[in-house]
């Protein structure tokens, strides 16, 4: 099963939910085997931090990285001895990464998606593709709180504007025999869509404020209405704001799977890079119940 944890805005608590739920499920398997009766994913639990512009799951899980892998994008290289400056390459580029001005071909690498259309349409064969490094993937193991987790995250190079290739390469580690929990980037743009692609469930983390409601609606529109995924909500900082998020979920038939209260202790623990389920063990049962309810929603 693949669970993608998403939110319409930053700072709602995606990482908090991702790491604590993963650790509780893994440690429950290791110690009591309690969830084996209703858990079909028997392999290792895999955490993928797909917020490649600002990954931070590793700050809490403290994995030991054992492997690195570069992410490259095939970019066009122009042979000016063969180029006739016909402009067909620029016309074929949907992303405006190429422009032909007089007897010059301008290439804007920040806009290139590596689709290869320019090299295919060039009548002179003046374009060939060369790999450009746009990011890095690090993977390893995290052993924390009696839990063993496989972990990997992507890091987009500074100045690069296209995260999806890094996310796609990161998601190649997914296998059908294990539980995969993906921490998506905030928002509803292309990186989030890529993180949601082929997920079994979208867990949407929000806060009970007007901003939280606005961005939750946008995320529901993408995950449920456009991509057809089952969705559920975690309300973080429950107790602030108003009841509009709850009213919206009720009206839309979206289950509220967990409420995390507005608690100073949680903020202190989180700011120190600790897991809530370690520092405040009363939350272990709640995060385990969250996972159980997700499985119920997926099975239905």
C-alpha positions in Angstrom: 0.0 0.0 0.0 1.2 3.5 -0.9 0.1 6.4 1.4 0.9 9.9 0.3 0.8 12.5 3.0 0.0 15.9 1.5 -1.2 19.4 2.3 -2.2 22.5 0.5 0.2 24.7 2.4 3.4 24.4 4.3 3.7 24.1 8.0 0.6 22.0 8.6 2.4 19.0 10.0 3.0 16.6 7.1 6.4 15.6 8.3 5.1 15.2 11.9 2.4 12.8 10.7 4.6 10.9 8.3 7.5 10.1 10.6 5.4 9.3 13.7 3.0 7.1 12.0 5.7 5.2 10.2 7.7 4.6 13.4 4.7 3.4 15.4 3.6 1.0 12.7 7.1 -0.4 12.3 7.7 -0.7 16.0 4.4 -2.4 16.5 5.3 -5.0 14.0 8.7 -5.6 15.6 7.5 -5.9 19.2 3.9 -7.2 19.4 3.0 -8.2 15.9 -0.4 -6.7 16.7 -1.2 -5.3 13.3 -0.2 -8.4 11.3 -3.8 -9.7 11.3 -5.1 -6.8 9.2 -1.9 -5.6 7.6 -1.3 -7.0 4.1 2.0 -5.3 3.5 4.5 -7.7 5.0 7.8 -6.2 3.6 9.9 -3.5 5.1 8.3 -0.1 5.6 9.7 2.4 3.1 9.7 6.2 3.8 10.2 8.4 0.8 10.6 12.2 1.4 9.5 13.6 -1.9 9.6 17.2 -0.7 12.8 17.4 -2.7 13.2 21.2 -2.5 13.2 21.1 1.4 13.5 17.5 2.7 13.5 17.2 6.5 12.2 13.7 7.4 15.8 12.7 8.0 16.1 15.2 10.8 13.7 13.1 12.9 14.5 9.6 11.6 18.3 10.1 11.6 19.0 7.4 9.0 22.4 6.0 8.1 22.8 6.6 4.4 24.5 3.8 2.4 24.0 4.9 -1.2 23.8 8.0 -3.3 22.5 8.3 -6.8 22.6 11.3 -9.2 19.5 12.4 -11.0 20.1 13.6 -14.5 18.0 15.2 -17.2 18.8 14.9 -20.9 19.3 18.4 -22.2 19.8 19.5 -25.8 23.3 20.4 -27.1 23.4 22.3 -30.4 25.9 21.5 -33.2 26.2 25.0 -34.7 28.1 23.6 -37.7 25.0 21.7 -38.8 22.2 24.0 -37.5 20.4 26.1 -40.1 18.4 28.1 -37.5 15.1 27.0 -39.0 13.4 27.3 -35.6 11.6 23.9 -35.7 13.2 22.9 -32.4 11.8 26.1 -30.6 8.4 25.5 -32.2 8.3 21.9 -30.8 9.3 22.9 -27.3 6.2 23.2 -25.1 8.2 24.7 -22.3 9.8 27.6 -24.2 13.3 26.3 -23.3 14.6 27.0 -26.8 14.5 30.2 -28.8 16.0 30.9 -32.2 17.0 34.5 -32.7 18.7 35.2 -36.1 21.6 32.9 -36.2 21.6 32.1 -32.5 19.9 29.3 -30.6 19.2 30.2 -27.0 18.7 27.4 -24.5 17.2 28.0 -21.0 18.1 25.0 -19.0 15.9 26.0 -16.1 12.8 25.4 -18.3 13.9 22.2 -20.0 11.9 19.1 -19.1 14.2 16.7 -21.0 11.3 15.5 -23.3 13.6 15.2 -26.4 11.1 16.7 -28.8 13.7 19.2 -30.1 16.2 16.5 -31.1 13.4 14.5 -32.8 12.1 17.3 -35.0 15.5 18.8 -36.0 15.8 18.2 -39.8 19.6 18.6 -39.8 20.3 16.3 -36.9 22.0 19.2 -35.2 20.7 18.4 -31.7 21.9 15.6 -29.5 21.1 15.1 -25.8 23.6 15.2 -23.0 22.9 14.4 -19.3 22.8 17.3 -16.8 22.8 16.6 -13.1 19.7 18.2 -11.5 19.6 16.4 -8.1 20.7 13.7 -5.8 19.0 10.7 -4.1 20.3 9.4 -0.7 19.0 6.1 0.7 19.7 4.0 3.7 18.2 2.6 7.0 16.7 4.3 10.0 16.6 2.4 13.3 14.7 4.3 15.9 12.3 3.5 18.7 12.4 -0.3 18.1 11.6 0.4 14.5 13.7 -0.4 11.4 12.7 1.6 8.3 14.0 1.8 4.8 14.5 5.5 3.9 15.3 7.6 0.9 14.9 11.2 0.0 15.6 13.4 -3.0 17.5 16.7 -3.1 16.9 19.1 -6.0 20.0 21.1 -6.9 19.8 24.8 -5.9 18.6 26.9 -8.8 16.7 24.1 -10.5 13.0 24.6 -11.0 11.7 21.2 -12.0 11.3 18.7 -9.1 9.2 15.9 -10.8 12.2 14.0 -12.4 13.8 13.7 -9.0 10.5 12.5 -7.5 10.0 10.0 -10.3 13.5 8.5 -9.8 13.0 8.4 -6.1 9.7 6.5 -6.4 11.4 3.7 -8.4 12.2 2.2 -5.1 8.5 1.3 -4.5 7.7 -2.4 -4.6 4.2 -3.9 -4.2 5.1 -6.1 -1.2 5.6 -3.3 1.4 4.0 -0.3 3.0 5.3 2.9 1.4 4.7 6.3 3.1 5.4 9.3 0.9 5.9 12.8 2.4 4.9 15.2 -0.4 5.8 18.8 -0.9 3.3 21.5 0.1 0.8 22.9 -2.4 -1.0 21.4 -5.4 1.5 21.9 -8.2 3.4 19.4 -10.3 5.6 17.9 -7.5 2.5 17.1 -5.5 0.8 15.5 -8.4 3.9 13.4 -9.0 4.0 12.3 -5.4 0.3 11.4 -5.5 0.6 9.4 -8.7 -0.3 5.8 -8.2 -0.9 6.2 -4.5 -3.6 4.1 -2.8 -4.6 6.8 -0.4 -4.1 10.6 0.1 -3.8 11.6 3.7 -4.3 15.4 3.9 -3.0 17.3 6.8 -4.6 20.6 7.6 -5.3 23.1 10.4 -8.6 24.5 11.5 -8.1 28.0 10.1 -9.4 29.9 7.1 -6.1 29.5 5.3 -6.1 25.8 6.2 -9.6 25.3 4.8 -8.8 27.2 1.6 -5.8 25.1 0.8 -7.5 21.8 1.9 -10.2 22.4 -0.7 -7.5 22.8 -3.4 -5.8 19.6 -2.3 -9.1 17.7 -2.3 -9.8 19.0 -5.8 -6.5 17.6 -7.0 -6.3 14.3 -5.1 -9.9 13.2 -5.1 -11.7 15.1 -7.8 -9.0 15.1 -10.5 -6.9 12.0 -9.6 -9.7 9.8 -8.1 -7.9 8.9 -4.9 -9.6 8.2 -1.6 -8.8 10.9 0.9 -8.9 11.4 4.6 -7.9 14.3 6.8 -5.8 14.9 9.9 -6.6 18.1 11.7 -3.4 19.4 13.3 -3.4 22.1 16.0 -7.0 21.2 16.8 -8.5 23.7 19.1 -7.4 26.9 17.3 -9.4 28.6 14.6 -13.0 27.6 13.9 -15.2 24.7 12.9 -15.2 25.4 9.2 -12.8 22.6 8.3 -14.9 20.1 10.2 -18.1 21.3 8.5 -16.5 21.1 5.1 -15.3 17.6 5.6 -18.7 16.5 6.9 -20.4 18.1 3.9 -18.0 16.5 1.4 -18.1 13.0 3.1 -14.4 13.2 3.9 -13.4 11.2 7.0 -11.5 13.0 9.7 -9.1 10.3 10.7 -7.1 12.0 13.5 -7.0 15.2 15.5 -3.7 16.4 17.0 -4.4 19.0 19.6 -2.8 22.5 19.9 -0.4 21.4 22.6 2.8 23.3 23.5 4.5 20.1 24.4 4.2 18.9 20.8 5.7 22.1 19.5 8.6 21.8 21.9 9.3 18.2 21.1 9.1 18.8 17.3 11.4 21.9 17.5 14.0 19.7 19.1 13.9 17.1 16.3 12.3 14.4 18.4 9.4 12.1 17.7 6.2 12.8 19.4 5.6 9.0 20.0 8.9 8.8 21.9 8.6 11.9 24.0 4.8 11.7 24.5 4.0 7.9 24.4 0.3 8.5 24.9 0.2 9.4 21.2 1.5 6.0 20.0 -2.0 4.5 20.1 -3.5 7.4 18.2 -1.0 7.1 15.4 -1.5 3.4 15.2 -5.2 3.9 15.1 -4.7 6.4 12.2 -3.0 3.7 10.2 -5.7 1.2 11.0 -8.4 3.7 9.8 -6.4 4.4 6.6 -6.4 0.6 5.8 -10.1 0.5 6.5 -10.8 3.3 4.0 -8.6 1.7 1.4 -10.3 -1.7 1.8 -13.7 -0.1 1.4 
